[in-house]
């Protein structure tokens, strides 16, 4: 086969076929396909589309471009994926809760992207913990603990790593076909029996418009189910941070407050629903409601927290992290409350701007080689709909230097709207897609 023929077929709106897509994915992984050809391929898919059958074929081809994890366990292998948001630390609540409910959870996660935080960055705020694990180590943790959250190895769906880097510089990131193949290739390579997807919409999401989020959720579910993985999606609101904190250590603190029963709220609500959906899809619960009750019980009675503690220790972190987590998380040197500049109601938040304010503080990356400061970010962010008086704190900035805090405060004033009249607050759960 020839890369040029495949690209020409896509350019002309012709389905190149599963064999051709498989050859192209192997060429991406091996280097036979050049960067120029990868970029042309991505643009052709972006402009012409693949259709459901072609999307599934590309996903399977990218999955098969590297190693596949196979499991011989007495419980279903399950996972969750989020399309990214702010204050979203559900994975750290849900993975141990699912394990406590009888699932095996090999969660292959990523780092921060753009304005959104990364689960691996959050975990690595814990001293000593490493998310780069050998396959043998990953398998041992899943077998002994029930869950692990780790970085993808270079051997897992290598075609995706190559194509993703090209998409980022060729204005093809927003192709639903390519998004589906990228997300699902890695998940399917992990050997999953069932998957739940949390597709975000709102000002802090990549798919800000509800119709775009629904289209992506439908395409992801259709593709994953066609590939043999039982999958459902929940479309959830990201018009405001999911948890009242943004930043790696600060979000870990929120996770521990949920798992130790100190805090409820939107993050706990979404974690419970996603877990219920996944337990039902995996055959571990008769209904979604039954599954949600099981997840809530695992959190309430401490089994999820205990499971998270064992996972952290197995990944090199402190053995008593759950019992004494405040002692282990880093703290910023500058902590400043941001007062409301007028009285009224908090009616809107620019989620992307909030996320970028954390990046500017050093809590995320502007380029891949940037180091992340795990201590910085925002905490105590008041939710939409809150009535405030002038001078009342609406959030707290955690920064390394005063000048950084000054810039963050200016960004927050521009990102948060306080109005005379209240406005409807979007529902957390927008829809479910199977």
C-alpha positions, 0 to 999 in steps of 0.5 A: 500500500501507499500513503499517498493513495490512502490520503487521496482516497480520503481527500476525494471522499472515498472510504479507503477501507479497514485494511488501508487504515490498518496499514496507515496506523502501523506506518504511523507507529513505525515511522514509514508514514512521514509527518507531512503525510500524517498531517495530510491524513488528519486534514483529509479526515477533518474535512471529509469525515470517515463515517461510523464504519471508517471511524471504528476501523481507524480506532481499531487500527490505532488500538492494534498499532502497539501492545494490547493488555489482556487480563485473566481476572475474576472480575470485569475490567472497567474504566472511565474517561472524561473529555476534560474540564476544570476542578474535575478530579472524579477519577481519583474518587471513582477508580477506588470506589469502582474497585471496592465494588468489584471492578478491576480498573486499569485507568490509563490517564493523561496530563494537563491539556490547555486549560484543563488539569491532568489526573497524572499531575494531580497524583504526582503532587503526592511525594514519592508517587510515580505514575510511570509504571512497567506493565508488570507493576501495573498488573500487580497493582490491579491484581492486589488493589483493584485499581491503578491510575498510570501513564500510557506506555510508549507501546500502548497505541503508539499511532495515536501519540504520533497522530496527536502531535501532528493534529496539535499543529495542523488545526485538526484537533476538533475532528470528531473522528480523530477525537474518537480514535485517539480516546478509544484506541488507548482505552481499548488497548487496555483490554476493557470490558466496559467503559463510561464516558463523561463528556463535558459541555459549557464554558470550561469544556472543549465542547462548549456547545451542548449539540457538539458534546452530544455529537461527540458522546454519540460518536464515542459510544457508537464506536466503542460499542462497535469495537466490542466494549460496552460503553455509555456516556453522560453529558455533564455541565462544565459552566463552573468548576466541578469541585470548588478548587483548581490546581493539583494539590488543592484538587487532591484535598477535595478528593480526600474530603469527599472520600472521608465524608467531609464534603458532598457536592457536585463532584460526589454527585457526578462520581456516583452517577458515573459509577452507577452507569459503569457498574450496570454496563459491566454487570456488577449492578442490576440497574444504574440506581443500584450501582449508584447506591453501591458507589455511594456506600463504598465512599460512605463506609471508607472502602474507597478511601482505603483502596486509594490509600493502598494504590498510592502506597503501591505507586511509591507514595506514603503508606499513611496518606489517607490517614494524614493527607494534609501533612503530605500535600504541598502548600503555596507560599502566597495565599490570598482571598479575592473579595467580591468587587460588588454585591449581587449574584454570581451568574457566569464564569469563563471556565477556560479563563479560570483554567488558564489563570491556574496555568499562569500560576504554574499549575499547568503547562504552556509547553510540554517541557514546563514544570508544574508547581503542584501547590498553586491554584484556586480554592473555595470558589463560590458556585454559580447562583451564590449571592454575595456582598461587596468585599465577601471572599469569592475564592482564594488564590494560592501562588508562589509569588505576589506578582503571580497572585496579582495577575491571577486576581485580575484574571479572575475579576475578568472571568467571573460575572456578578450581576444584580439579578440571579440567573438559572444555574445549569443542571449538572447532568445534561443527558445520558447517551448509550 
